[in-house]
Each structure stands twice: as C-alpha cells, then as structure tokens.
Amino acid sequence: MSKRLSPLVVFVMAAATGLIVANLYYLQPLLHGVRTDFGISTIQTSALVTLVQVGYALGLAFVVPLGDLLPRRRLIVTIYLSAALVMLLGSVIHRYVFFAVLTALIGLTSVAGQVMIPFAADLAPVETRGRTVARLMSGLLLGILLSRTFAGILSESIGWRGVYRIAAGALMVAGLALGRLLPSEGPRTHVAYRRLVAGSFQLLGTFSQLRRRAWLGATVFAAFSAMWSTLAFHLSSAPFHYSNITIGLFGLLGVGGVMAANWAGKHADNGRHHYATKLAAISVALSFGLLWIGADSVWFIALGIFALDVGVQGMQITNQAIIYALAPDKRSRINSAYMVCYFTGGAAGSLVAGLVFAHGGWTGVNELGLVLSALIVVPAFTWRAPAPTLA
C-alpha cells in the first residue's frame, strides 16, 4: 500500500462508498410500502427504481468526469453533503410527482463512489491495484447488501421516511470524515468542462475493450435490476406474503457478491480476466434458471439471488480492472463512460421488468432474465481480445 493510501484511509473510503451507494437501493425492499403510502400503481412504483438509476447515470455523465479536473477530495465532500440534503428532502415529500423528481436527484447526488474508486486506483501501487479496487468495491457491495436489510428492518418501526432521515445524517458524517482523511492533490491539468464530458464518450470509440466491457456491464446490471425491482412485489404476494423486514433480509444473500469481488480482484491482478468473465456470465444465467424453476420456493429464490450477486459483482470487478488500465490519466472519464452504460442498462432493466411483471408476473421477469443472460454469455465466450497489461 502506498504511503498516501493507508489501510485506515482505504477502510474509510470503502465504508463511505458503501454508504452513499446505498441511496440507490433503500427503495427496493420498501416498494410495497411506498406504493401504499402514495396510493400509486405497480408500474408507477417501479418507475421510481428507474428514476434513481437515470439520475445516477446523469451524475456519472456530468459529475464524475469532474474528477479529472477538480481536486477530488473537495469534489467528493461536496457530493456527500449534497446527497445528505436531498435524502432529507425526500423524507418529507408527500406528493408522488415531487418525490419522483427527488428520487432522480438522489441518484444524481450518489455518484461519489465512482469518483473515489479511480482516485484509489491512482493512489495504489500497480501490483495491488486490483485488490485495492476490490476493497472499495467490497464496501460498495456491502452498502448494496446491507441497505436493503437495513431499510427493511428499520422501516418496520420508523417507516420508510425514517430510513431516509437516518441515511441523510450518516452521509453528513461521512462527508466530514472524508474531508479530514482523504489525501490532497496537486494542480490538475485544465480541460474545458464541455470537452471533459464529451471526451468520456469519445473514449468509447477509442477503446474496443471499453466498448466490450460496457456492453457486459450494461447487460449484467439490466438483469440484476430486473430481478431486484420486482422481487418485493413477488415476495409480498401469494404464496409468501412477506413483510418489509423479511424482504429486506433477502439482501443479506448478496454476501456472495462480496466474496466474488475479492476473488475477481485477485484474478485481475494475475491477468486471468477471461476466466473470471466466463464464470461470472455462467453464474448470472444459472441464477435466472433457479429463479424460474423455483418461483414458489424460498430456497430456490435464495440460491438464485446468491448466484446473481456472484455473477454481477464478479463481472463488475473484472470489467473495472480492465478499463482502469486503458489510460491511467483518464480514469475518471473512462469510469464515467463505462458507468453511464452500466446504469443505463440497469434503468432499462428495471423499467422493462416493471412492465413485464404487470403483465406476465414473476415468470415473465425470469424469462426476461434468461434472455439477458444469453446476451451476456455469448460475448463472454466469443470475444477473444487479450486483456491489457495493468499500468
């Protein structure tokens, strides 16, 4: 570990990354309660999941590239404090239209982790870069994992609005801690903001590996979002009739994703990218097979969720290890282009899944997942371009 990136700083960055990405997932186990509170339809409720992902994609496109221009410590702290304010406002809104707008803003202000991850990649020695990124991704995955469980459990006593208020306070504390602990940077090369944002997407045309990894990331996250944006509806209806707290506990199955992140990080450092990519693709396909076969079995659903998280997070770490090596001086822009594609895929997956669930139920969602799985497995096994050497 470099002197500028001590174990304590890595730990705080990882924890803070998990905390802010949790903003995107608090809603998922609470969708049934939110639908009841606002008196809206299933499609309108599912649209909230899409809106938070659209907002996040916009933040990735227009905020994350600033990491290649502005001092990242200041940028990161500003994002955290903004996210805290928006989460607090979201907790007091009682009209669906306004809450929908704020939901998009929650996504927009939750992108600090995607500034910190390339920041950590810059600070870490080349021989441990994959593992350092994996540690921050483990924090991110724990945020995704625990956010659902935290939201489900806490909402039983203080309601879903109370969850938002507590999250706002935690974000405020995290922002202040990062302001004290993150290392400072020297002057950054000045680039016009318009060129900075446009340059992110121009990199998709420059690097074939970035295009390929963006495709895999987008389709994987579309599959992930399709399942999670409809799972609460399935588990709250017959034959389960589960409460918010029980639905939230299913998020703990995402521990498989944490294990996969660290495993994939080690393979990335050892140059075994294609091996990790294939196994991740197979795991995603297997997950929807299990969910489809065992639609009424809690055990099959649990196994399917576990396998899906393993596949999605294993693929994500592998993708990021590859793209961060393409142009070290443009990591924020590369990350921006990749993550915009990633969350665009997620938004599309949740939107389509909401429509499919409204007409075809849980079976239709899993058939959608199997189609998406084919779009992952085929390129994972046919693309032969060598992975770049870490730089």
Summary of the structure (lengths in Angstrom):
residues: 391
radius of gyration: 19.5
end to end distance: 16.0
largest distance: 59.8
contacts: 1536
relative contact order: 0.16
helix: 83%
strand: 0%
